[in-house]
Amino acid sequence: MKAIVVGAGIAGLVLARQLGLAGWRVELVEKSRGPRPDGYMMDFFGPGVEAAVRIGLYPRLEAVAYDVEAVEYVDPAGRATSRLDYHRFARLAGGKVLSLLRPDMERTALAALDDVPPDRVRLHYGARATQVRAGEDYAEVTVSPSGNTLRADVLIGADGIHSEVRAELYGPEPRFLRSLGMRAAAFIVSDAELSARIGNRFMLTDSIGRTAGLYGLRTDEVAALLVYQDSPEYPDSPGSGLLRERLRREFAGLGATVDRLLELCPERPYDDTVAQIVMPTWHKGRTVLAGDASGAVSLLAGQGGSLAIAGATLLAEILAPVESPKAIAPALLAFEQRWRPVVESAQASGRRAASAFLPANRAQRLVRRWTIQGTALPGIDRLVARRILRTIAK
Ligand SMILES: Cc1cc2nc3c(=O)[nH]c(=O)nc-3n(C[C@H](O)[C@H](O)[C@H](O)COP(=O)(O)OP(=O)(O)OC[C@H]3O[C@@H](n4cnc5c(N)ncnc54)[C@H](O)[C@@H]3O)c2cc1C
């Protein structure tokens, strides 16, 4: 059997590997020229952990994970207003929680393609899927700039929140994109002094209506996440330098650490709307959507990587035994029936996590401080840890 997978993000790479290992031939097309370096730290827990263990990816992810000591909210002078001991929190929450940089997750999934016998998976970087067609007995995609057409038994759109496969098959993005009213920018800077100041903490500004988060990485680097309120005046792709100006304006006055970070901000950092994708159905004949393309939970839920791995693993497990084209449509239906409840539940907790991330007023900020401080109080610590985890996961 043969599959076309559009998008070599985490979902697409895991799908291609698992289908390849099951004996399928896979054409994996990715519009970027190589693995994408953008993204910040993601908490890896929940369904993705179980799936990663099952497919042998967990130890490789563990090897690139960061050891975050604490989550600390600070005032403009750099004084902690609340602190969560991360190791203790993970223990109390009762599960495996890894802190992974998004590009490290993607590179790990890419390296794992080497487990597949040669010629089963062909990865085409710099190949953008433009037109998708599906007939009774085939699915087809045209890629740019080569103009080549690829044909297979099934086509999987794993091309992210702004999926072009989804737009081709189901219509324009606004029909399915539910904005959470915020934007998030992420970038990595190199500065020994800043990195030493942050150390192994996830440092966040205890501010209202905007939050800057910083992680100290290996080798003098700092990963930044800037979350701010969206505005109709903010286009998705502003001209050169304008995005950096926007971020400098939005995050002014949050103290010396954030000022230094903004000095080093690249001209065009990764910046996207914080949104979810909600669709009535994800499959149609010989085609199906996976990962963020069908059910993005939002950047702030921090769960995109976990769900991408778990969903891709499940889809590959359901497709693996398929030997006749007739069995494809029922397999895609079975996938959607099993996976939809998990995605919907993660989306509900993703919406709660987003509002906790950006308090709108002093009262909401106070509630966040109390919640975090509760993790240090014996007796209620376990309760609070579970509550926080329920907010960000399920
Ligand atoms: C640059 C970037 C940074 C991110 N940063 C974070 C983060 O810091 N924290 C977080 O929680 N989530 C982040 N995300 C989202 C996170 O990666 C996803 O939620 C999760 O990994 C699920 O991934 P996915 O494979 O479904 O989609 P994605 O990771 O979005 O991957 C989709 C892939 O499809 C490719 N693609 C898109 N259109 C086409 C096309 N027409 N033809 C071929 N290829 C196409 C894209 O280039 C991309 O590589 C980021 C995503 C990207 C792309």
The ligand as an SDF file (V2000), in Angstrom:
LIG
                    3D

 53 58  0  0  0  0  0  0  0  0999 V2000
    7.6600   26.7250   13.1950 C   0  0  0  0  0  0  0  0  0  0  0  0
    6.7540   26.1510   14.2460 C   0  0  0  0  0  0  0  0  0  0  0  0
    6.9380   26.4720   15.5970 C   0  0  0  0  0  0  0  0  0  0  0  0
    6.0840   25.9480   16.5630 C   0  0  0  0  0  0  0  0  0  0  0  0
    6.3030   26.2340   17.8610 N   0  0  0  0  0  0  0  0  0  0  0  0
    5.5520   25.6600   18.8070 C   0  0  0  0  0  0  0  0  0  0  0  0
    5.8270   25.8310   20.1730 C   0  0  0  0  0  0  0  0  0  0  0  0
    6.7770   26.4720   20.5030 O   0  0  0  0  0  0  0  0  0  0  0  0
    5.0010   25.2610   21.1260 N   0  0  0  0  0  0  0  0  0  0  0  0
    3.9210   24.4970   20.7600 C   0  0  0  0  0  0  0  0  0  0  0  0
    3.2050   23.9980   21.6300 O   0  0  0  0  0  0  0  0  0  0  0  0
    3.6690   24.2820   19.4520 N   0  0  0  0  0  0  0  0  0  0  0  0
    4.4590   24.8340   18.4950 C   0  0  0  0  0  0  0  0  0  0  0  0
    4.1950   24.6070   17.1810 N   0  0  0  0  0  0  0  0  0  0  0  0
    3.0910   23.7310   16.8830 C   0  0  0  0  0  0  0  0  0  0  0  0
    3.5070   22.3070   17.1570 C   0  0  0  0  0  0  0  0  0  0  0  0
    4.6590   22.0030   16.4280 O   0  0  0  0  0  0  0  0  0  0  0  0
    2.3570   21.4540   16.7800 C   0  0  0  0  0  0  0  0  0  0  0  0
    1.2460   21.7300   17.6230 O   0  0  0  0  0  0  0  0  0  0  0  0
    2.6260   19.9860   16.9340 C   0  0  0  0  0  0  0  0  0  0  0  0
    3.9410   19.6470   16.7880 O   0  0  0  0  0  0  0  0  0  0  0  0
    1.7770   19.2320   15.9210 C   0  0  0  0  0  0  0  0  0  0  0  0
    2.4710   19.2920   14.7570 O   0  0  0  0  0  0  0  0  0  0  0  0
    1.9730   18.9540   13.3280 P   0  0  0  0  0  0  0  0  0  0  0  0
    2.9750   18.0200   12.8100 O   0  0  0  0  0  0  0  0  0  0  0  0
    0.5430   18.5730   13.3070 O   0  0  0  0  0  0  0  0  0  0  0  0
    2.0550   20.3850   12.6360 O   0  0  0  0  0  0  0  0  0  0  0  0
    3.2860   21.3490   12.4140 P   0  0  0  0  0  0  0  0  0  0  0  0
    4.3190   21.1910   13.4540 O   0  0  0  0  0  0  0  0  0  0  0  0
    2.7340   22.7010   12.2060 O   0  0  0  0  0  0  0  0  0  0  0  0
    3.9390   20.8020   11.0650 O   0  0  0  0  0  0  0  0  0  0  0  0
    3.2960   20.9620    9.8110 C   0  0  0  0  0  0  0  0  0  0  0  0
    4.3470   20.9110    8.7390 C   0  0  0  0  0  0  0  0  0  0  0  0
    3.6900   20.9630    7.4790 O   0  0  0  0  0  0  0  0  0  0  0  0
    4.4300   21.8000    6.6210 C   0  0  0  0  0  0  0  0  0  0  0  0
    3.5240   22.3000    5.5840 N   0  0  0  0  0  0  0  0  0  0  0  0
    2.5350   23.2210    5.7080 C   0  0  0  0  0  0  0  0  0  0  0  0
    1.8850   23.3740    4.5480 N   0  0  0  0  0  0  0  0  0  0  0  0
    2.4780   22.5450    3.6650 C   0  0  0  0  0  0  0  0  0  0  0  0
    2.2460   22.2530    2.2910 C   0  0  0  0  0  0  0  0  0  0  0  0
    1.2690   22.8430    1.5840 N   0  0  0  0  0  0  0  0  0  0  0  0
    3.0510   21.3420    1.6630 N   0  0  0  0  0  0  0  0  0  0  0  0
    4.0540   20.7350    2.3650 C   0  0  0  0  0  0  0  0  0  0  0  0
    4.3210   20.9810    3.6590 N   0  0  0  0  0  0  0  0  0  0  0  0
    3.5250   21.8600    4.3060 C   0  0  0  0  0  0  0  0  0  0  0  0
    4.9890   22.8760    7.5330 C   0  0  0  0  0  0  0  0  0  0  0  0
    6.1130   23.5140    6.9830 O   0  0  0  0  0  0  0  0  0  0  0  0
    5.3190   22.0780    8.7840 C   0  0  0  0  0  0  0  0  0  0  0  0
    6.6250   21.5900    8.7790 O   0  0  0  0  0  0  0  0  0  0  0  0
    5.0000   25.1090   16.1780 C   0  0  0  0  0  0  0  0  0  0  0  0
    4.8200   24.7900   14.8240 C   0  0  0  0  0  0  0  0  0  0  0  0
    5.6950   25.2880   13.8560 C   0  0  0  0  0  0  0  0  0  0  0  0
    5.5060   24.9180   12.4040 C   0  0  0  0  0  0  0  0  0  0  0  0
  1  2  1  0
  2  3  1  0
  2 52  2  0
  3  4  2  0
  4  5  1  0
  4 50  1  0
  5  6  2  0
  6  7  1  0
  6 13  1  0
  7  8  2  0
  7  9  1  0
  9 10  1  0
 10 11  2  0
 10 12  1  0
 12 13  2  0
 13 14  1  0
 14 15  1  0
 14 50  1  0
 15 16  1  0
 16 17  1  0
 16 18  1  0
 18 19  1  0
 18 20  1  0
 20 21  1  0
 20 22  1  0
 22 23  1  0
 23 24  1  0
 24 25  2  0
 24 26  1  0
 24 27  1  0
 27 28  1  0
 28 29  2  0
 28 30  1  0
 28 31  1  0
 31 32  1  0
 32 33  1  0
 33 34  1  0
 33 48  1  0
 34 35  1  0
 35 36  1  0
 35 46  1  0
 36 37  1  0
 36 45  1  0
 37 38  2  0
 38 39  1  0
 39 40  1  0
 39 45  2  0
 40 41  1  0
 40 42  2  0
 42 43  1  0
 43 44  2  0
 44 45  1  0
 46 47  1  0
 46 48  1  0
 48 49  1  0
 50 51  2  0
 51 52  1  0
 52 53  1  0
M  END
$$$$
